[in-house]
Amino acid sequence: METSGWIYAISSDNYADDHMKIGMTQEASPETRRYNMANVQGLIEPIPLKIEFARYVENCAEAEKTLHTIFKANRVKGKEWFIGISRDSIYAAFSLFSGTWYNFTQQIVKKKITKQPTIQMCLKDGDKVRNKNVPDSVVIYCMEKGGLFDSETGNLYYSLADLETKLNIPTSKRAWHTSEVFYNDTWIRIADYRDVWLAKNPNVQCEQTDDNEYENELSD
């Protein structure tokens, strides 16, 4: 069984400067992991994530376990996120393991495929959105705020899945299948609304990187 892989430290613009995710991955590169984390299914906008540093080690699972033990006092309960740790401290802990540091001058070569447009490409500022299981759950897509805004409560939802959670609906893997948008005086599925967008924009090519279509090679 293959045990080698990457240990990584990832930060996010959504959190404080000392808020860091420490984890491991056996994917081709930590950039692959960062991309998959940032582009979670159903999110209105990708999560702003940055790889602070990563190291390729012989046993990444054991290394991750050791790192989590070292910083257990700073761990967010039930998460792989840690707070109040300096980058120097994390770097020093990573250095305990023999291995190779991630070279930030290298980029993953990503295979481009033509896919349907994302939800945020189709929605217009001010579009009304709701979950069909709760007809009164009407929110507004607000480009300035970067999500779905409830003007009555002041709540902002960054994903359709987030809206489901707040409505106490069991979160589905494809929340946009149960979501609707108000179009031409009626409620239609967001998936159908996307088809309407495609019909209006037949010449637009929506090239996106497929989560599962990474090339296993690096280029300088």
Rosetta blueprint (number, residue, H / E / L):
1 M L
2 E L
3 T L
4 S L
5 G E
6 W E
7 I E
8 Y E
9 A E
10 I E
11 S E
12 S E
13 D L
14 N L
15 Y L
16 A L
17 D L
18 D L
19 H E
20 M E
21 K E
22 I E
23 G E
24 M E
25 T E
26 Q L
27 E L
28 A L
29 S L
30 P H
31 E H
32 T H
33 R H
34 R H
35 Y H
36 N H
37 M H
38 A H
39 N L
40 V L
41 Q L
42 G L
43 L E
44 I L
45 E L
46 P L
47 I L
48 P L
49 L E
50 K E
51 I E
52 E E
53 F E
54 A E
55 R E
56 Y E
57 V E
58 E L
59 N L
60 C H
61 A H
62 E H
63 A H
64 E H
65 K H
66 T H
67 L H
68 H H
69 T H
70 I H
71 F L
72 K H
73 A H
74 N H
75 R E
76 V L
77 K L
78 G L
79 K L
80 E L
81 W E
82 F E
83 I E
84 G L
85 I L
86 S L
87 R H
88 D H
89 S H
90 I H
91 Y H
92 A H
93 A H
94 F H
95 S L
96 L L
97 F L
98 S L
99 G E
100 T E
101 W E
102 Y L
103 N L
104 F L
105 T L
106 Q L
107 Q E
108 I E
109 V E
110 K E
111 K E
112 K E
113 I E
114 T E
115 K L
116 Q L
117 P L
118 T L
119 I H
120 Q H
121 M H
122 C H
123 L L
124 K L
125 D L
126 G L
127 D L
128 K E
129 V E
130 R E
131 N E
132 K L
133 N L
134 V E
135 P E
136 D E
137 S E
138 V E
139 V E
140 I E
141 Y E
142 C E
143 M L
144 E L
145 K L
146 G L
147 G E
148 L E
149 F E
150 D L
151 S L
152 E L
153 T L
154 G L
155 N L
156 L E
157 Y E
158 Y L
159 S E
160 L H
161 A H
162 D H
163 L H
164 E H
165 T H
166 K H
167 L L
168 N L
169 I L
170 P L
171 T L
172 S L
173 K L
174 R L
175 A H
176 W H
177 H H
178 T H
179 S E
180 E E
181 V E
182 F E
183 Y E
184 N L
185 D L
186 T E
187 W E
188 I E
189 R E
190 I H
191 A H
192 D H
193 Y H
194 R H
195 D H
196 V H
197 W H
198 L H
199 A H
200 K H
201 N L
202 P L
203 N L
204 V L
205 Q L
206 C L
207 E E
208 Q E
209 T E
210 D E
211 D E
212 N E
213 E E
214 Y E
215 E E
216 N E
217 E E
218 L E
219 S E
220 D L
